[in-house]
Each structure stands twice: as C-alpha cells, then as structure tokens.
Amino acid sequence: MAVSFRAYLAKRAFYVILTVFLIITFNFLLFRVMPGDVTRIVIPKGATPETIAEFSDYYGLDEPLVVQYLIYLKQTFTGDFGRSISFQKGSYVSEILPPYISKTLFLTGIGTVLSIFAGIVLGRETAWRRGKLADRLGSSFFIVFYCMPTFLFALIMLTVFAKFFPQWPIKGEYSADYPVMDPFEKLYDRSQHLLLPIFALVVETIATFSIIVRSSLTDVLTEEYMVTAVAKGLKGEQILKRHAMPNTMLPVVTVVALNVGWVMSGAIMIEVIFTYQGLGFLTYEAVLDQDYPLIQAAFMLEAVAVVVANFIADLLLFKLDPRVKI
C-alpha cells in the first residue's frame, strides 16, 4: 500500500523530534556522569565564593538531578546555552557562537558546494569512460585523497606554500593591516586567506562524492533498461542525462545530506591548521580550556544540524524514489 507524503512527513518529523530530544538528554548527562564534582566542571577555576554561588544557582547545581535537567531543557529551548568559563569569562555562550558559526558556514559552505558539483561531474565522467585512461587516473586520484587524512593534506599545502610562495598568506582570516584597507583590498585579502583552507577542504571531500557517483553510475549503466535505451536508438548523452544520472543521484542525496549536516561543525583540523577562527576552531579551543558549557553547545548544534540534514534528505528521497512510497 502506498504511503502518503503527509503520513511519511509526520513519521519522519516524529523521529527527528525524538532524536533531538535524545541528543539534548545525552548532552546533559555527558558531564554529569563524569567523575568528580560537577561544580568543578561548569564553574571557572579560581572563582570567588560569590561566582560559585551565582553559577550554582544559574545551573541549579545544588538541586536534584531531575530539577537540573528541567532547568537545562528550559535554557536550551529558550536559546540559553549557559555561560563560558574560558572565552570572555562569564559571557553567555549564545553571544559567543554567532560570529564563529557565520565564519564556518561561509568557509565550509563554499567548500561543500564546490565539492558536490565537482565530485558529481568527475564521478560521472570516470564512470562513463570506465576502463579507459581517464577512469584509471581519476579513480587513483579519488582513492588517494579519500584515504589521506584531512590534516595531512592541509599540512602539506601549508608547507609547500610557506617554502615556495612565502608572500602568500597561510594563516588567519586577514592581514594585520586589514582595518585600513579599502573595500576592494579587503575583499582581495580575505580571498587570499580563504583560498588554501577552501582548496584543502574541497580536495579532501571531492573524492567522497566522486567515488559514490562513479560506483552508483557504473551499476546503473549495467541495468537492462540501459540496453533498452540503446536499442531505442538514443544517443550516449541522452542515455546518460535522461536515464542514468537521475537513478544515480539517489544514493548521492544521502551522502550530500550527511556532508551538508557537517557544515555546521566545520572542518576542525583545517580551521586549526590554518588558524581560521570558525566553529571547529572554537570547539578545539574549548576542549583545550575545558570549557564544558561551550563544548556542550557546539556538540548540540553540530548533532542537530546532521539530524535536520538527514530529515531533508529523507523527504527528497520520498519524491525521487518511488520505492520509498511502498
């Protein structure tokens, strides 16, 4: 019996809400089950008795665990993620996060979009020319960069540019004299600083999309309806665009959703290596400083982004794949 879109939407939405609720619960329990006194985790080191009392009242640390959980739920659903204990001590996490999130969305957003389009094109071309020189070279490229750790390729790029292009900026978001530049100079300067991290991100993620597209398209091209399309007299490009690629994109949608979901977390290693101060860099610094409220907020945002992206992918698959409706 076919499933209606409304019923499918309601079912998937229920699972999303349940998953988000479980993520929030796990996020709360994660630091409460750690050995030691929880007040030492969420209260700044060396805090005065007045500060300790303020933080204890804010988080309800002197209340039973159930009451603390209810307070945490209320704060989370009202956008209050607690107060940082290392970044601008005492500042609200919700005030610290936005600038870092916007930088990460800009960096990884551009990188992910470029990776998706380039990966699909390269995967399509290698699959269409399977067994030929272009396929062998392309497949070798995909495998090498798919297996290579992200931080390793970023470090190689950093070393190469530092040695052979010493004038090229390899760290930070902009130059020291950025404030006195005119608008065009600022744009050029930021573009220079963004080029290396974006290139490192694209090269590392493009292999994933290319491998998925090539594998899926290779399977589709061996199906019987492809033989039928050839028998009907359709040309190669018509077969590829009208029949092969639409069916190839089904597994690609899921992979794209996962990568889009991880856009929120950013490429932590790339941001750290190139000192690009996005959400990934902030999370890394928060871990080093043991800023647990900040870590909690970052973890929750990253996890929820992946869940929402998968929810959107499920809805797209319902429209694209008739088998989901059965």
ROMIGU-592387 format. One record per residue: x, y, z of N, C-alpha, C in turn. Coordinates in steps of 0.2 Angstrom, whole numbers, plus 5000, padded with zeros to 4 digits. Example, Ala and Ser with C-alpha at 12.3 -4.5 7.8 and 13.67 -1.06 7.14 Angstrom:
BEGIN
506649725039506249785039506649845039
506449895035506849955036506450005039
//
This chain:
BEGIN
500449945000500050005000500450065000
500350114996500750174995500650215001
501150255003501150295009501150365006
500650405010500550475008501150515010
501250575007501850615009501750645016
501050665017500950685024501050635030
500950575028501050525033501750515034
502150515028502850505029503250565032
502950625031503250685034503150685041
502550665043502350655051502850605054
502950555051503350495054504050525055
504350545049505050575050505150625054
504650675055504650735059504650705067
504250655068504250625075504950595077
505250565072505950535073506450585074
506350645070506850705071506750735078
506150745080506050775087506350725092
506150655092506450615097507150615097
507550615091508250615091508550675094
508250735092508450795095508450795103
507850765105507750765112508250715115
508450665112508950615115509650645115
509750685110510450725109510450775115
509950805116509950855122510050825128
509750765129509750725135510450705136
510750675131511450645131511950705133
511850765130512250825131512250845138
511650835141511550855148511950805153
511850735151512150685156512850675155
513150695149513850685147514350715153
514150775155514650805160514450785167
513750765168513550745175513750675177
513950635172514150565174514950565175
515250615173516050615174516250615181
516750585183517050585190517150655193
517050655199517150725202516550765203
516650825206516050865207515950905201
515250905199515050945193515151015193
515151045199515351115200516051135198
516451085198517151105196517251105188
516751075185516651065178516451135175
515851155178515551215174515651275178
516051285183516251345186516951355185
517151425183517851435182518251425187
518851405186519351385191519551455194
519651455201519851505205519351555206
518751535205518151585205518051605213
517751665214517651685221517051645223
516951645230516351615233515651645230
515651715228515051745225514951715218
515551705214515451675207515151605208
515451565212515251495213514451495215
514251535219513551545221513151565215
513351605211512951635206512951575200
513451545199513451485194513051425196
513051415203512751355206511951375205
511751435206511051455206510851455199
511251475194511151485187510951415184
511451365186511351295183510951255188
510751275194510351235198510851175201
511451185202511951135204511751105211
511451145215511351125222510651095222
510351085216509651045216509750975214
509250935215509250865212509350865205
509650805202509750795195509150805191
508550785193507950795189507850875188
507950915193507750985193508351015188
508950995189509451025185509251005177
509050945176508850935169508250975166
507750985171507251035168507451105167
507951125171508251195170508651195164
509051145162509451135156508951135150
508351095151507951095145507651165144
507451205149507151265148507651315145
508251315148508851355145508951345138
508951275136509151255129508551275124
507951265126507451285121507251365121
507551395125507551475125508151505122
508651455120509251485117509751505122
509751485128510251495133510651435134
511251445131511751385132512251385137
512151425142512551435148513051495147
513551495151514051545152514751515151
515151545147515851525145516251525152
516751485153517151485158517951505156
517951515149518651525147518651585142
518151585137518051645132517651695135
518051755137517651815140517251785146
517651765151517351735156516751765159
516251715159515551745162515051765156
515351765150514951785144514451735142
513851745140513451695138513651665131
513651595131513851555125513451585119
512851595120512451615114512651685111
513051725115513351785112514051775109
514351715111515051705108514951665102
514451625101514451575095514351605088
513851655087513651685081514251705076
514751745078515251755074515651695071
515751645076516151585074515751545069
515051545070514651505066514651535059
514551595058514551635052515151615048
515751625051516351605048516451535045
516251485049516251415047515751405041
515151435042514651425036514951455030
515251505030515551535024516051495021
516551475025517151435023516851365021
516551325025516351255023515751255018
515351305019514851315014515051315007
515551365005515851364999516151304997
516551275002516951215000516551154999
515951155002515451095001515151094995
514951154993514551164986515051154981
515651174981516151164976516251084975
516351054981516450984981515950944978
515350964980514750924977514750924969
514750984967514750994959515350964956
515950974958516450944955516550874956
516350844962516350774963515850744959
515250774958514750734953514950734946
515250794944515550794937516050744936
516550744940517150694940516950624940
516450614945516250544946515850514939
515450564936515050544930515550534924
516050574924516550574918516950504919
517150484925517550424925517150364924
516550364927516050304926515950294918
515750354915515550354908516150324904
516750334906517350314902517750264906
517350214910517650164914518050124910
518650104913519150064909519650094905
519550164904519950204900520450234904
520950274901521450304905521150354909
520650394907520350444911520050414918
519750354917519450324923520050304928
520550274925521150244929521450304933
521550354930521850414933521450444938
520850454936520350484941520250444947
520150374946520050334952520650334956
521250334954521850334958521850404962
521650454959521650514962521150514968
520550484967519950484972520250444978
520550384976520750334982521250374986
521750404983522250434987522050484992
521650534989521350584993520850564998
520450514996519950485001520250455007
520850425006521250385011521650435015
521850485012522350535015521950575021
522250575027521950615032521950695030
521350725033521250795031521850835033
522050825039522650865042523250855038
523350795036524050785032524050825026
523550825022523550865016523550945017
523250965023523251035024523951055026
524351015030524951025032525451025026
525350985021525750985015525651045011
525051065011524951135007525251195011
525251185018525451245022526251245021
526551185021527251185020527551205013
527151185008527351205001527251275000
526751305002526651375001527151415005
527251395011527751435015528451435012
528651375009529351375006529351404999
528851394995528951414988528551474986
528051494991527651554990527651594996
528251614999528251645005527851715006
527651745001527251805001526551785002
526351725001525651705001525351695008
524851735011524651725017524351645019
524651615024524451545025524151535032
524051595035523651585042523251645043
522751635047522251685049521751705044
521351755045520751765041520951835037
521351875039521551935036522251955038
522552005035523152035036523152085042
523752095045523752145051523452215049
523552235043523352305041522652305038
522352255039521652245036521152305038
521152335044520752385045520852445041
521452465039521552525035521452515027
521252455025521252445018520552465016
520552485009519952505006519452435004
518852445003518452385002518652334997
518952354991519252304986519852274989
520252304993520852274996520652225001
520152245005519952195010519652135007
519252145001518952084998519552034995
520052064992520652034989521051994995
521152035001521452005006521151945009
520451945010520151895013520051835008
520051845002520051794997520751754997
521251794998521951764998521951715004
521751735010521751695016521251635016
520751645012520251585011520451535006
520851555001521051504996521251444998
521751445003522151375005521651335009
521251365014520851315018520251285013
519951335009519451305004519751255000
520351264997520551214992520751144996
521051155002521151095006520451055007
519951095009519351065011519051025004
519051064999518751034993519050974990
519750974990520150914988519950854992
519950864999519850815003519150785003
518650825001517950805001517650784994
518050804989517850794982517850724981
518350684984518450614982517850574985
517550594990516950554993516350554988
516250614985515650624981515850584974
516450594972516650564965516650484966
516850454971516850384972516050364972
515650394976514950374976514650374970
514750434966514450444959514650394955
515350384954515650334950515350264951
515350244957515050174959514350164957
513950214959513250214958513050214950
513450254946513350264939513550194936
514050174938514350104935513850054936
513550044941512949994942512350014938
512150074938511550094934511750074926
512350094924512450084917512450004914
512449964919512449894918511749864918
511249904920510549884921510249864914
509649824913509349804907509049864904
508749914908508449974904508950014901
509550014902510050044898510150014891
510149954891510149914885509549934881
508949934884508349954880508450024877
508750074881508850144879509250144873
509750104873510250094867509850074861
509450014862509049984857508550034854
508350084858507850134855508150184851
508850184851509250224846509450294850
509350294856509550354860510350364860
510550424859511250444859511550434866
512250434867512550424873512450474878
512450544876512250594881511550594883
511050574879510350564880510250514886
510650454885510550404890510850424896
511450454896511750474902511350524906
511050584903510650634906509950614908
509650574904508950564905508750504909
509250454908509050394911509550374917
510250374916510750354920510850404926
510950464925511050514931510450524936
509850524933509350534939509350474943
509450414941509450354946510150354950
510650374947511250384951511250424957
510850474956510850534961510550504968
510150454968509850434974510250424980
510850384979511250374985511650434986
511750474981512150534982511850584986
511150584986510750634990510950624997
510950554999511050545006511750565008
512250555004512950575006513050655006
512650685001512650755002512350785008
511850755010511450775016511950765022
512350715023512750705028513350755028
513550775022514150825022513850895023
513250905021512950975022512850985030
512650925033512550925040513150945044
513650915041514350935045514650995043
514251035039514551105038514551145044
514051135048513951175055514651155059
514851095059515451085063516051115060
516051115054516651145051517251085050
517751105047518251055046518751075052
518751045057519151065063519851065062
520151015059520851015058521051075053
520651085048520851135043520851205046
520351215050520251285054520851285059
521051235062521551245067522251255063
522351215058523051215055523051285051
522551315048522651375045522351435050
522251425056522051475061521451515059
521051475056520351505054519851505059
519651555062519351555068518551545067
518351485065517651465064517451425070
516851385070516651345075517051285077
517351255072517851205073518451225077
518751285075519251315079519051325086
518451355087518251375094518151305098
517851255095517751195098518451165101
518951165096519551145098519851185104
519851255104520051295110519651275116
518951265115518551255121518751185124
518951135120519151075123519851085127
520351115124520951135127520851165134
520351215134520251255140519751225145
519451165143518951135147518351175148
518151215143517551255143516951215142
516751175147516151125145515551155143
515251215146514651245143514751255135
515351285133515451295126515451235122
515851185125515851115121515151085120
514751095126514051065125513651105120
513751165119513351205114513551185107
514251185106514451165100514251095098
514351045102514150975101513450975099
512951005103512251005101512051035094
512351095093512251125086512451085081
513051055081513351005076512850945075
512650915081512250855080511550865077
511250925079510650945077510650955069
511150995067511251005060511250945056
511650895058511650825055510950795054
510550795060509950765060509450805055
509450865055509050905051509150895044
509850895042510050875035509850815033
509850765037509550695035508850695035
508450735038507750735038507550765031
507950815029507850845022507950795017
508550755018508750705013508150655012
507850635018507350585018506750615014
506550675014506050705011506150705003
506750725001506950724994506950654991
507150604995507150534993506450504992
505950534996505250514995505050534988
505250594986505050624980505350594974
506050574975506450554970506350474968
506250434974506250364973505550334975
505250304970504550284971504550224976
505150184977505150134981505050154988
505150214990505050234997504350244999
503950254994503250264995502850194996
503150144995502850074996502850055003
//
